[in-house]
Amino acid sequence: MNRMVIETSVRQAGNDPIFRIAEAAKNRIATVGKDNVINSTLGALMDDNGNLVTFDSVYSVFRNLKDSEIASYAGIPGTPTFLNNVIDACFKSHRPKGYIRSIATPGGTGAIRHAIANYTEIGDKVLISDWHWEPYETIADENHRSVTTFKLFNENGNFNMNSYKSKMLELLNVQKRVLSIINSPAHNPTGYCLSDDEWREIVLFYTKTAKAHPEWRIILECDIAYIDFTGKNDESRRFMELLSDMPENVLVLYAYSASKAYTMYGLRNGAIICVAPNEEIADEFVSTCSYSNRGTWSNGTHGAMSTLAKITDDKKLKKTFENEQRKYKIILQQRAAAFVNAAKEINLQICHYVDGFFITIPCQKPKMVSEELMKMNFFIVELKNGLRFAPCAVSEEQCKKAPALIKKAMDSIEINA
Ligand SMILES: Cc1ncc(COP(=O)(O)O)c(C=O)c1O
């Protein structure tokens, strides 16, 4: 075949597997009705009737923006008020010490892209956990990098510090700089959250390693995509303060996403935020990431930035927004608890879940189990070594029923194997 694309851009045909299964679920709903289908596929908050949740507090502000404010360019780095307020939205009452700057990106995805493209060399490996959000691999590949993994869990189901540290050191010895992405709290796909003690140990490790090797560069990107649906109040942000006052060769970045927090998935809004050890590194971050904005998507979505800026600027609007967000956070936590308890009752093993949109059931032959579940009108995302259930998308009633169906499908595959 005479290809027109270059060798490194040859891609397999076909949709993203998550969107493909979601499409199959939609078709099944059209034939058997939505009450008869468990659609646990997309990572978006749905109400009990399977409709996408959109916050009134967000869309009343968005709809009242002037046409010209929506239509005009936002400026390459983002609008000044957004750039200021997104820092507050990210850290709330747990602002770390350091030189903090932000650049608008289209969602958290853009923030991950900028970190990979600017803080690793071409050909480098980015360190992520074995259970992970698949697009990290795509973004790395698209930018001529790749990923390598550490084991997320130790034998007690907590953060595998030994695996993380040894992989970091192995890479640092070879590459001399390492970007690692830690998706916590509310890790996708497991719902794991690192404890403050685990963060403390990571901070100690960075400090010791960085001081012993001033020529190395340690870059951490905290992917906090689901943070606003965790914990009771702000306690899941405490770790941010721990990541303060780093040595000169450690840089902490945050991938902030407004997709879930503001129910703005398609409006493509977010930011990359740095907590730099000195002003020079912070200034360098601003010029580099602004340049990357210009060279990729140019500007971000003005109307989405203005909406976030207006909500965070106005005490009353902010309160209404936070109340609405809290209401859905509680619903999500109740759904997840229903699944976790039902799984415990029947001894269905799950990865250590703490909070967030997803729960992982490790299993063999996930594709076969998922296909078996489809026969029962239950749609779930297959991972390499398990299944991803999404309480964000399924009613509490269905969350209660789901573990037994999963066990039944797993047992039937085991029997037929
Ligand atoms: C772990 C994780 N990180 C980042 C993102 C980025 O989301 P967005 O680009 O929509 O903000 C997602 C979205 O699903 C995610 O699951």
The ligand as an SDF file (V2000), in Angstrom:
LIG
                    3D

 16 16  0  0  0  0  0  0  0  0999 V2000
   -6.9310   10.5370   34.8640 C   0  0  0  0  0  0  0  0  0  0  0  0
   -7.3650   11.6100   33.9460 C   0  0  0  0  0  0  0  0  0  0  0  0
   -6.5460   12.6410   33.7450 N   0  0  0  0  0  0  0  0  0  0  0  0
   -6.8690   13.6400   32.9320 C   0  0  0  0  0  0  0  0  0  0  0  0
   -8.0680   13.6570   32.2680 C   0  0  0  0  0  0  0  0  0  0  0  0
   -8.2950   14.8160   31.3560 C   0  0  0  0  0  0  0  0  0  0  0  0
   -9.5510   15.2640   31.2210 O   0  0  0  0  0  0  0  0  0  0  0  0
   -9.8850   16.5980   30.4320 P   0  0  0  0  0  0  0  0  0  0  0  0
   -8.8730   16.7790   29.3760 O   0  0  0  0  0  0  0  0  0  0  0  0
  -11.2500   16.4090   29.9100 O   0  0  0  0  0  0  0  0  0  0  0  0
   -9.8030   17.6890   31.4480 O   0  0  0  0  0  0  0  0  0  0  0  0
   -8.9640   12.6000   32.4330 C   0  0  0  0  0  0  0  0  0  0  0  0
  -10.2330   12.5400   31.7090 C   0  0  0  0  0  0  0  0  0  0  0  0
  -10.9310   11.5920   31.6190 O   0  0  0  0  0  0  0  0  0  0  0  0
   -8.5990   11.5560   33.2980 C   0  0  0  0  0  0  0  0  0  0  0  0
   -9.3960   10.5130   33.5150 O   0  0  0  0  0  0  0  0  0  0  0  0
  1  2  1  0
  2  3  1  0
  2 15  2  0
  3  4  2  0
  4  5  1  0
  5  6  1  0
  5 12  2  0
  6  7  1  0
  7  8  1  0
  8  9  2  0
  8 10  1  0
  8 11  1  0
 12 13  1  0
 12 15  1  0
 13 14  2  0
 15 16  1  0
M  END
$$$$
